[in-house]
Amino acid sequence: MNKPKINYIVDFFMTISFIITAISGLVIFFFLPEGVQRGGYQQFMGIIKQKWIVMHDYSGLIMLVLVMVHFVLHWNWIVCMTKGFFLKKQKECK
């Protein structure tokens, strides 16, 4: 598989992971308060708080791994842009 296809797949799954992390984080923050509810589990949309936390944690870890892969795929570009920024060279990066 060529590099642009790998990059597209990594970026696609990184975006999905970000969306899941963001939504679950917002649900936990706004709709599932801290503490223990008497007589039952805290739920939102029929999913208990612990499941929201697990979903948030795992999607965040997946996103972290995919971001590292993304940096590896773009390492040459990052180095070229950094050199151009600090050395004031007008070299085009690919």
N, CA, C and O atoms as a DFTB+ gen file, in Angstrom:
376 C
 N C O
     1  1       0.851      -1.176       0.000
     2  2       0.000       0.000       0.000
     3  2       0.896       1.237       0.000
     4  3       1.900       1.279       0.711
     5  1       0.537       2.236      -0.791
     6  2       1.389       3.418      -0.878
     7  2       1.126       4.390       0.277
     8  3       0.111       4.293       0.967
     9  1       2.048       5.318       0.472
    10  2       2.014       6.226       1.617
    11  2       0.753       7.099       1.664
    12  3       0.198       7.267       2.749
    13  1       0.271       7.660       0.553
    14  2      -0.964       8.462       0.639
    15  2      -2.180       7.660       1.124
    16  3      -3.013       8.193       1.857
    17  1      -2.288       6.404       0.730
    18  2      -3.409       5.582       1.190
    19  2      -3.293       5.281       2.684
    20  3      -4.282       5.329       3.414
    21  1      -2.075       4.973       3.129
    22  2      -1.858       4.727       4.553
    23  2      -2.185       5.993       5.348
    24  3      -2.835       5.926       6.392
    25  1      -1.732       7.140       4.851
    26  2      -2.004       8.412       5.517
    27  2      -3.510       8.676       5.595
    28  3      -4.004       9.130       6.628
    29  1      -4.234       8.400       4.523
    30  2      -5.675       8.606       4.507
    31  2      -6.364       7.715       5.547
    32  3      -7.238       8.174       6.283
    33  1      -5.967       6.452       5.602
    34  2      -6.574       5.514       6.561
    35  2      -6.270       5.950       7.999
    36  3      -7.158       5.947       8.851
    37  1      -5.022       6.321       8.264
    38  2      -4.648       6.782       9.606
    39  2      -5.449       8.027       9.973
    40  3      -5.990       8.110      11.076
    41  1      -5.530       8.991       9.068
    42  2      -6.268      10.229       9.342
    43  2      -7.759       9.962       9.534
    44  3      -8.392      10.580      10.390
    45  1      -8.319       9.059       8.754
    46  2      -9.744       8.728       8.877
    47  2     -10.044       8.153      10.261
    48  3     -10.963       8.609      10.942
    49  1      -9.271       7.156      10.671
    50  2      -9.514       6.542      11.970
    51  2      -9.149       7.475      13.127
    52  3      -9.749       7.394      14.199
    53  1      -8.185       8.345      12.920
    54  2      -7.848       9.334      13.940
    55  2      -9.018      10.313      14.122
    56  3      -9.318      10.717      15.246
    57  1      -9.664      10.686      13.040
    58  2     -10.828      11.571      13.116
    59  2     -11.992      10.895      13.825
    60  3     -12.647      11.511      14.666
    61  1     -12.257       9.632      13.495
    62  2     -13.325       8.886      14.163
    63  2     -13.024       8.777      15.657
    64  3     -13.912       8.971      16.486
    65  1     -11.788       8.470      15.996
    66  2     -11.388       8.355      17.391
    67  2     -11.534       9.690      18.112
    68  3     -11.968       9.729      19.263
    69  1     -11.175      10.784      17.446
    70  2     -11.331      12.108      18.044
    71  2     -12.803      12.412      18.325
    72  3     -13.141      12.924      19.393
    73  1     -13.670      12.099      17.375
    74  2     -15.100      12.370      17.551
    75  2     -15.650      11.579      18.734
    76  3     -16.391      12.124      19.552
    77  1     -15.293      10.301      18.832
    78  2     -15.756       9.474      19.955
    79  2     -15.222      10.019      21.275
    80  3     -15.963      10.108      22.254
    81  1     -13.945      10.384      21.307
    82  2     -13.348      10.934      22.521
    83  2     -14.023      12.247      22.920
    84  3     -14.316      12.465      24.095
    85  1     -14.265      13.110      21.952
    86  2     -14.885      14.402      22.242
    87  2     -16.319      14.235      22.747
    88  3     -16.697      14.841      23.749
    89  1     -17.110      13.422      22.063
    90  2     -18.501      13.239      22.476
    91  2     -18.582      12.590      23.853
    92  3     -19.336      13.049      24.710
    93  1     -17.812      11.528      24.070
    94  2     -17.864      10.865      25.376
    95  2     -17.353      11.790      26.478
    96  3     -17.877      11.767      27.591
    97  1     -16.348      12.596      26.189
    98  2     -15.855      13.553      27.175
    99  2     -16.895      14.600      27.531
   100  3     -17.053      14.952      28.700
   101  1     -17.603      15.098      26.529
   102  2     -18.662      16.077      26.789
   103  2     -19.811      15.461      27.579
   104  3     -20.366      16.107      28.467
   105  1     -20.171      14.221      27.263
   106  2     -21.231      13.533      28.007
   107  2     -20.819      13.358      29.461
   108  3     -21.602      13.638      30.369
   109  1     -19.605      12.900      29.685
   110  2     -19.127      12.694      31.056
   111  2     -19.104      14.018      31.813
   112  3     -19.502      14.070      32.977
   113  1     -18.649      15.075      31.174
   114  2     -18.505      16.365      31.839
   115  2     -19.850      17.023      32.146
   116  3     -20.059      17.528      33.248
   117  1     -20.762      17.016      31.171
   118  2     -22.005      17.770      31.327
   119  2     -23.185      16.958      31.863
   120  3     -24.042      17.519      32.546
   121  1     -23.255      15.669      31.578
   122  2     -24.464      14.909      31.885
   123  2     -24.291      13.841      32.964
   124  3     -25.283      13.293      33.444
   125  1     -23.073      13.539      33.349
   126  2     -22.843      12.505      34.359
   127  2     -22.009      13.087      35.496
   128  3     -20.780      13.014      35.470
   129  1     -22.673      13.661      36.489
   130  2     -21.939      14.334      37.568
   131  2     -21.120      13.364      38.410
   132  3     -21.345      12.154      38.388
   133  1     -20.170      13.916      39.147
   134  2     -19.339      13.101      40.029
   135  2     -20.171      12.580      41.191
   136  3     -21.243      13.105      41.493
   137  1     -19.666      11.555      41.825
   138  2     -20.336      10.991      42.979
   139  2     -21.155       9.771      42.614
   140  3     -21.181       9.337      41.462
   141  1     -21.820       9.227      43.615
   142  2     -22.608       8.013      43.436
   143  2     -24.079       8.366      43.592
   144  3     -24.484       9.018      44.554
   145  1     -24.859       7.924      42.632
   146  2     -26.301       8.153      42.702
   147  2     -26.923       7.084      43.594
   148  3     -26.632       5.899      43.430
   149  1     -27.753       7.477      44.509
   150  2     -28.366       6.511      45.421
   151  2     -29.388       5.659      44.686
   152  3     -30.243       6.163      43.958
   153  1     -29.276       4.376      44.892
   154  2     -30.273       3.464      44.361
   155  2     -30.106       3.099      42.902
   156  3     -31.013       2.493      42.332
   157  1     -29.008       3.429      42.274
   158  2     -28.847       3.049      40.876
   159  2     -27.595       3.624      40.260
   160  3     -26.836       4.355      40.896
   161  1     -27.403       3.276      39.013
   162  2     -26.249       3.750      38.266
   163  2     -26.583       5.061      37.568
   164  3     -27.731       5.310      37.200
   165  1     -25.563       5.893      37.392
   166  2     -25.745       7.100      36.589
   167  2     -25.729       6.687      35.127
   168  3     -24.826       5.982      34.679
   169  1     -26.744       7.135      34.384
   170  2     -26.866       6.747      32.981
   171  2     -27.123       7.961      32.113
   172  3     -27.677       8.967      32.556
   173  1     -26.705       7.838      30.868
   174  2     -27.066       8.803      29.832
   175  2     -27.298       8.012      28.558
   176  3     -26.430       7.253      28.127
   177  1     -28.453       8.185      27.960
   178  2     -28.861       7.463      26.752
   179  2     -28.798       5.947      26.956
   180  3     -28.477       5.207      26.026
   181  1     -29.103       5.493      28.156
   182  2     -29.133       4.075      28.465
   183  2     -27.779       3.427      28.674
   184  3     -27.689       2.206      28.804
   185  1     -26.724       4.230      28.708
   186  2     -25.368       3.711      28.907
   187  2     -24.874       4.224      30.250
   188  3     -24.946       5.421      30.529
   189  1     -24.367       3.308      31.091
   190  2     -23.917       3.719      32.422
   191  2     -22.602       4.504      32.326
   192  3     -21.862       4.417      31.347
   193  1     -22.354       5.264      33.376
   194  2     -21.183       6.155      33.408
   195  2     -19.878       5.409      33.183
   196  3     -19.010       5.896      32.459
   197  1     -19.723       4.250      33.783
   198  2     -18.479       3.492      33.640
   199  2     -18.206       3.131      32.181
   200  3     -17.056       3.161      31.741
   201  1     -19.248       2.792      31.432
   202  2     -19.065       2.464      30.005
   203  2     -18.647       3.697      29.212
   204  3     -17.827       3.603      28.299
   205  1     -19.216       4.868      29.563
   206  2     -18.802       6.109      28.895
   207  2     -17.321       6.381      29.160
   208  3     -16.588       6.795      28.263
   209  1     -16.892       6.146      30.399
   210  2     -15.493       6.390      30.758
   211  2     -14.567       5.435      30.012
   212  3     -13.526       5.849      29.502
   213  1     -14.942       4.158      29.947
   214  2     -14.128       3.176      29.216
   215  2     -14.044       3.539      27.734
   216  3     -12.971       3.479      27.134
   217  1     -15.195       3.920      27.143
   218  2     -15.210       4.328      25.734
   219  2     -14.296       5.536      25.524
   220  3     -13.545       5.588      24.551
   221  1     -14.363       6.496      26.430
   222  2     -13.545       7.706      26.336
   223  2     -12.054       7.371      26.443
   224  3     -11.243       7.861      25.657
   225  1     -11.705       6.537      27.419
   226  2     -10.299       6.185      27.632
   227  2      -9.705       5.420      26.453
   228  3      -8.619       5.758      25.982
   229  1     -10.400       4.402      25.975
   230  2      -9.862       3.594      24.880
   231  2      -9.794       4.362      23.567
   232  3      -8.823       4.226      22.823
   233  1     -10.805       5.162      23.276
   234  2     -10.743       5.941      22.040
   235  2      -9.635       6.989      22.128
   236  3      -9.012       7.315      21.117
   237  1      -9.384       7.518      23.323
   238  2      -8.276       8.453      23.499
   239  2      -6.921       7.795      23.301
   240  3      -6.023       8.383      22.698
   241  1      -6.772       6.576      23.808
   242  2      -5.517       5.845      23.605
   243  2      -5.303       5.495      22.137
   244  3      -4.186       5.592      21.628
   245  1      -6.365       5.093      21.463
   246  2      -6.267       4.799      20.025
   247  2      -5.869       6.055      19.267
   248  3      -5.030       6.004      18.368
   249  1      -6.471       7.183      19.632
   250  2      -6.129       8.439      18.974
   251  2      -4.665       8.796      19.219
   252  3      -3.991       9.271      18.305
   253  1      -4.167       8.578      20.423
   254  2      -2.766       8.854      20.740
   255  2      -1.823       8.042      19.857
   256  3      -0.852       8.580      19.325
   257  1      -2.103       6.762      19.701
   258  2      -1.278       5.899      18.857
   259  2      -1.327       6.371      17.398
   260  3      -0.300       6.422      16.721
   261  1      -2.523       6.713      16.923
   262  2      -2.657       7.167      15.538
   263  2      -1.970       8.504      15.307
   264  3      -1.440       8.733      14.220
   265  1      -1.964       9.388      16.290
   266  2      -1.239      10.657      16.167
   267  2       0.264      10.394      16.055
   268  3       0.953      11.051      15.275
   269  1       0.770       9.438      16.831
   270  2       2.193       9.096      16.728
   271  2       2.519       8.528      15.347
   272  3       3.553       8.864      14.769
   273  1       1.643       7.668      14.811
   274  2       1.842       7.141      13.458
   275  2       1.798       8.281      12.446
   276  3       2.583       8.305      11.499
   277  1       0.887       9.215      12.646
   278  2       0.774      10.381      11.763
   279  2       2.077      11.186      11.766
   280  3       2.548      11.610      10.711
   281  1       2.661      11.399      12.955
   282  2       3.945      12.104      13.031
   283  2       5.048      11.340      12.318
   284  3       5.880      11.950      11.648
   285  1       5.073      10.036      12.445
   286  2       6.091       9.233      11.755
   287  2       5.930       9.373      10.242
   288  3       6.919       9.518       9.523
   289  1       4.701       9.328       9.764
   290  2       4.453       9.446       8.325
   291  2       4.865      10.812       7.779
   292  3       5.236      10.929       6.612
   293  1       4.799      11.842       8.621
   294  2       5.099      13.203       8.170
   295  2       6.412      13.740       8.728
   296  3       6.650      14.947       8.687
   297  1       7.263      12.867       9.245
   298  2       8.474      13.317       9.911
   299  2       9.377      14.163       9.013
   300  3       9.881      15.198       9.448
   301  1       9.585      13.739       7.772
   302  2      10.457      14.506       6.863
   303  2       9.911      15.909       6.632
   304  3      10.677      16.873       6.602
   305  1       8.603      16.034       6.469
   306  2       7.979      17.335       6.279
   307  2       8.145      18.203       7.530
   308  3       8.432      19.395       7.421
   309  1       7.967      17.614       8.709
   310  2       8.111      18.353       9.969
   311  2       9.536      18.888      10.109
   312  3       9.736      20.048      10.468
   313  1      10.522      18.038       9.827
   314  2      11.926      18.455       9.914
   315  2      12.211      19.563       8.910
   316  3      12.854      20.554       9.256
   317  1      11.746      19.415       7.681
   318  2      11.984      20.414       6.637
   319  2      11.354      21.760       7.014
   320  3      11.988      22.803       6.859
   321  1      10.129      21.742       7.502
   322  2       9.457      22.982       7.879
   323  2      10.133      23.636       9.087
   324  3      10.242      24.860       9.147
   325  1      10.581      22.835      10.038
   326  2      11.249      23.370      11.218
   327  2      12.568      24.027      10.833
   328  3      12.893      25.115      11.310
   329  1      13.321      23.361       9.970
   330  2      14.578      23.957       9.495
   331  2      14.301      25.255       8.755
   332  3      15.005      26.245       8.955
   333  1      13.296      25.260       7.912
   334  2      12.951      26.468       7.167
   335  2      12.508      27.599       8.070
   336  3      12.778      28.766       7.786
   337  1      11.836      27.268       9.144
   338  2      11.361      28.287      10.074
   339  2      12.521      28.924      10.838
   340  3      12.571      30.144      10.990
   341  1      13.446      28.103      11.314
   342  2      14.534      28.625      12.133
   343  2      15.716      29.117      11.310
   344  3      16.445      30.004      11.754
   345  1      15.922      28.561      10.123
   346  2      17.070      28.968       9.314
   347  2      16.702      29.994       8.248
   348  3      17.572      30.465       7.514
   349  1      15.441      30.339       8.159
   350  2      14.927      31.340       7.229
   351  2      15.219      31.007       5.770
   352  3      15.331      31.900       4.930
   353  1      15.342      29.708       5.474
   354  2      15.544      29.289       4.091
   355  2      14.185      29.142       3.427
   356  3      13.213      28.752       4.074
   357  1      14.116      29.447       2.173
   358  2      12.871      29.337       1.425
   359  2      12.856      28.034       0.612
   360  3      12.578      28.036      -0.587
   361  1      13.157      26.948       1.281
   362  2      13.187      25.636       0.639
   363  2      11.791      25.057       0.670
   364  3      11.099      25.141       1.684
   365  1      11.370      24.463      -0.450
   366  2      10.037      23.865      -0.515
   367  2      10.081      22.445       0.060
   368  3      10.942      21.641      -0.298
   369  1       9.142      22.158       0.952
   370  2       9.084      20.834       1.585
   371  2       8.044      19.970       0.886
   372  3       6.999      20.448       0.444
   373  1       8.361      18.696       0.802
   374  2       7.430      17.756       0.171
   375  2       6.992      16.731       1.158
   376  3       6.204      15.847       0.822
